[in-house]
Amino acid sequence: MRRPSSRPLGRSVAAIAAALALLTAGCAGGGDGSDDGRITLRFQSLAWQQDSVAANKQLVAEWNRTHPAVEVEYVQGNWDSVHDQLLTSFEGGEAPDIIHDASDDLADFAYGGDLADLGGLLPPTLRDAIPAASWQTTTFGKGVYGVPFLQEPRMIMANRALLVKSGVRIPTADTPWTWDEFRQSAKRLTADGTYGVAWPLKEPVSSTLNLSLSTGGQIFARGADGKVTVRFDAADQVVPRVIHDLVNTDHSASRTTLGMGGSDTLPGFFGGRYAMVPLGFSYRQQIQQQAPKGFDWIVLPAPAGPGGNRAQGVSPQTLSVSEDCAHKKEAVAFIDFLLRTDNVVRLAKGDWMLPTATAALRDPALHTERNGWSTGTALAPYLRSAPAQSVRGYPEWKDKVATPAFQEYYSGAIGLDDLRHRLVSDGNRVLARYQR
């Protein structure tokens, strides 16, 4: 699971302290050659769940046993501070050699010259293993600045007993609900102290934009001059209006969960207060571990747009190489090892996510109905590059403009016209500073 984080643009004292701590822990050897000629590379991993950390450390140990000339040093990073920590480490010339991040965090680092262009370094087998749609998430200009390896569709976690009791049609990966069906189902599920749905929207931007691909939404437009502007047209408004109306018109979505993170909704989900919770695919692990005995839950696909459009935006987890790394070929060789089919399946299972690689997606372990694996895997062909992937200034637009605007709209504090004005007018002023 990618731990949710706002990754604010400015560096706080706490973020800098965390960054310095990571640098201190990881700078011994720092991509240099030792006196005996052995190369040491620092690999900063953001894995944080127990199974995921264990899988990463096991693979690092396997590499070191079989590659005595190139030692990889595992450095533990943190999703909550990675953007600020990388800014600090790049500026100080102490960046890790191999960097675990997410594709929507790479644009400023790629355009800023902090990440190595991997285009000429990637083995053909690794490049061919991952579909072109996934490579688009790490391609900026003419360069490739990361290897996308894990991805997470947004699903609906549902209480099966409440679904059956309400009589709603239970959707499948092949026959998902439309957005209108989803709204109507939430209304039917709202009864006896139970809300039909809980939307944990403490971080509302990426989920809103990514789900809006199903309705044809594409909030960023790139002109002939290559510059990006914000738009908020009819197709972009469908998903936000559904969420707003569930909360403010139908009263079938809990208002209190709008300020929550995904994990915060789980006690209410287990207690029957919410019949459905839209969450990232990896939250299944927390549900499986924390649900009370006998709790019957099911994984449903996200609603589809017109014509059954199941497209959904994703920002895959990525592995990049620092431009300052003195041993880029060796760093890429380690990435290639880490992402061999059997190994990336281990990483995917450890993080309860989907691999991007085609062969890894065929692994039988990812096609079992247990814990909803097969439902998520069936959606892999419909995953697309998130709208914000290559937009310079996106982190600032998200934090300063879009997040507060969506939060106020979903709570009913502002209307659709005010939302559009803030996203477009205020947003374009932010993006313009990055495109002069």
Secondary structure as the mmCIF struct_conf table of DSSP 4:
data_model
#
loop_
_struct_conf.conf_type_id
_struct_conf.id
_struct_conf.beg_label_comp_id
_struct_conf.beg_label_asym_id
_struct_conf.beg_label_seq_id
_struct_conf.end_label_comp_id
_struct_conf.end_label_asym_id
_struct_conf.end_label_seq_id
BEND BEND1 LEU A 9 GLY A 10
HELX_LH_PP_P HELX_LH_PP_P1 ARG A 11 SER A 12
HELX_RH_AL_P HELX_RH_AL_P1 VAL A 13 GLY A 26
BEND BEND2 ALA A 28 GLY A 29
TURN_TY1_P TURN_TY1_P1 GLY A 30 GLY A 31
STRN STRN1 GLY A 33 GLY A 33
TURN_TY1_P TURN_TY1_P2 ASP A 35 ASP A 36
BEND BEND3 GLY A 37 GLY A 37
STRN STRN2 ILE A 39 SER A 45
BEND BEND4 GLN A 49 GLN A 49
HELX_RH_AL_P HELX_RH_AL_P2 GLN A 50 THR A 66
TURN_TY1_P TURN_TY1_P3 PRO A 68 ALA A 69
STRN STRN3 VAL A 70 GLN A 76
HELX_RH_3T_P HELX_RH_3T_P1 TRP A 79 SER A 81
HELX_RH_AL_P HELX_RH_AL_P3 VAL A 82 GLU A 91
TURN_TY1_P TURN_TY1_P4 GLY A 92 GLY A 93
BEND BEND5 ASP A 97 ASP A 97
STRN STRN4 ILE A 98 ALA A 102
HELX_RH_3T_P HELX_RH_3T_P2 SER A 103 ASP A 105
HELX_RH_AL_P HELX_RH_AL_P4 ALA A 107 TYR A 111
TURN_TY1_P TURN_TY1_P5 GLY A 112 GLY A 113
STRN STRN5 LEU A 115 LEU A 115
TURN_TY1_P TURN_TY1_P6 GLY A 119 LEU A 121
BEND BEND6 LEU A 122 LEU A 122
HELX_RH_AL_P HELX_RH_AL_P5 PRO A 124 ALA A 129
BEND BEND7 ILE A 130 ILE A 130
HELX_RH_AL_P HELX_RH_AL_P6 ALA A 132 TRP A 135
HELX_RH_3T_P HELX_RH_3T_P3 GLN A 136 THR A 138
STRN STRN6 THR A 139 PHE A 140
TURN_TY1_P TURN_TY1_P7 GLY A 141 LYS A 142
STRN STRN7 GLY A 143 VAL A 144
STRN STRN8 VAL A 147 GLN A 151
STRN STRN9 ARG A 154 ASN A 159
HELX_RH_AL_P HELX_RH_AL_P7 ARG A 160 SER A 166
TURN_TY1_P TURN_TY1_P8 GLY A 167 GLY A 167
BEND BEND8 ALA A 173 THR A 175
HELX_LH_PP_P HELX_LH_PP_P2 PRO A 176 TRP A 177
STRN STRN10 THR A 178 THR A 178
HELX_RH_AL_P HELX_RH_AL_P8 TRP A 179 LEU A 189
STRN STRN11 ALA A 191 ALA A 191
TURN_TY1_P TURN_TY1_P9 ASP A 192 GLY A 193
STRN STRN12 THR A 194 THR A 194
STRN STRN13 TYR A 195 VAL A 197
BEND BEND9 LYS A 202 GLU A 203
HELX_RH_AL_P HELX_RH_AL_P9 PRO A 204 LEU A 211
HELX_RH_3T_P HELX_RH_3T_P4 SER A 212 THR A 215
TURN_TY1_P TURN_TY1_P10 GLY A 216 GLY A 216
STRN STRN14 PHE A 220 ARG A 222
TURN_TY1_P TURN_TY1_P11 ALA A 224 ASP A 225
BEND BEND10 GLY A 226 GLY A 226
STRN STRN15 VAL A 228 VAL A 230
HELX_RH_AL_P HELX_RH_AL_P10 ALA A 234 ASN A 248
TURN_TY1_P TURN_TY1_P12 THR A 249 THR A 249
BEND BEND11 ASP A 250 ASP A 250
STRN STRN16 ALA A 253 ALA A 253
BEND BEND12 ARG A 255 ARG A 255
HELX_RH_3T_P HELX_RH_3T_P5 THR A 256 GLY A 259
HELX_RH_3T_P HELX_RH_3T_P6 GLY A 262 THR A 265
HELX_RH_AL_P HELX_RH_AL_P11 LEU A 266 PHE A 270
TURN_TY1_P TURN_TY1_P13 GLY A 271 GLY A 272
BEND BEND13 ARG A 273 ARG A 273
STRN STRN17 TYR A 274 GLY A 280
HELX_RH_3T_P HELX_RH_3T_P7 PHE A 281 TYR A 283
HELX_RH_AL_P HELX_RH_AL_P12 ARG A 284 GLN A 290
BEND BEND14 ALA A 291 ALA A 291
HELX_LH_PP_P HELX_LH_PP_P3 PRO A 292 PRO A 292
TURN_TY1_P TURN_TY1_P14 LYS A 293 GLY A 294
STRN STRN18 TRP A 297 PRO A 301
HELX_LH_PP_P HELX_LH_PP_P4 ALA A 302 PRO A 303
STRN STRN19 ALA A 304 ALA A 304
HELX_RH_3T_P HELX_RH_3T_P8 PRO A 306 GLY A 308
STRN STRN20 GLN A 312 VAL A 314
STRN STRN21 GLN A 317 VAL A 321
STRN STRN22 SER A 322 SER A 322
TURN_TY1_P TURN_TY1_P15 GLU A 323 ASP A 324
BEND BEND15 ALA A 326 ALA A 326
HELX_RH_AL_P HELX_RH_AL_P13 LYS A 328 LEU A 338
TURN_TY1_P TURN_TY1_P16 LEU A 339 LEU A 339
BEND BEND16 ARG A 340 ARG A 340
HELX_RH_AL_P HELX_RH_AL_P14 THR A 341 ASP A 351
TURN_TY1_P TURN_TY1_P17 TRP A 352 TRP A 352
STRN STRN23 LEU A 354 PRO A 355
BEND BEND17 THR A 356 ALA A 357
HELX_RH_AL_P HELX_RH_AL_P15 THR A 358 LEU A 361
TURN_TY1_P TURN_TY1_P18 ARG A 362 ARG A 362
HELX_RH_3T_P HELX_RH_3T_P9 PRO A 364 LEU A 366
BEND BEND18 HIS A 367 HIS A 367
BEND BEND19 GLU A 369 GLU A 369
HELX_RH_3T_P HELX_RH_3T_P10 ARG A 370 GLY A 372
HELX_RH_AL_P HELX_RH_AL_P16 TRP A 373 ALA A 378
TURN_TY1_P TURN_TY1_P19 LEU A 379 LEU A 379
HELX_RH_3T_P HELX_RH_3T_P11 ALA A 380 TYR A 382
STRN STRN24 LEU A 383 SER A 385
TURN_TY1_P TURN_TY1_P20 PRO A 387 SER A 390
TURN_TY1_P TURN_TY1_P21 ARG A 392 GLY A 393
HELX_RH_AL_P HELX_RH_AL_P17 TYR A 394 GLU A 396
HELX_RH_PI_P HELX_RH_PI_P1 TRP A 397 ALA A 402
HELX_RH_AL_P HELX_RH_AL_P18 THR A 403 SER A 411
TURN_TY1_P TURN_TY1_P22 GLY A 412 GLY A 412
BEND BEND20 ALA A 413 ILE A 414
HELX_RH_AL_P HELX_RH_AL_P19 LEU A 416 HIS A 421
HELX_RH_PI_P HELX_RH_PI_P2 ARG A 422 ASP A 426
HELX_RH_AL_P HELX_RH_AL_P20 GLY A 427 ARG A 433
TURN_TY1_P TURN_TY1_P23 TYR A 434 TYR A 434
#
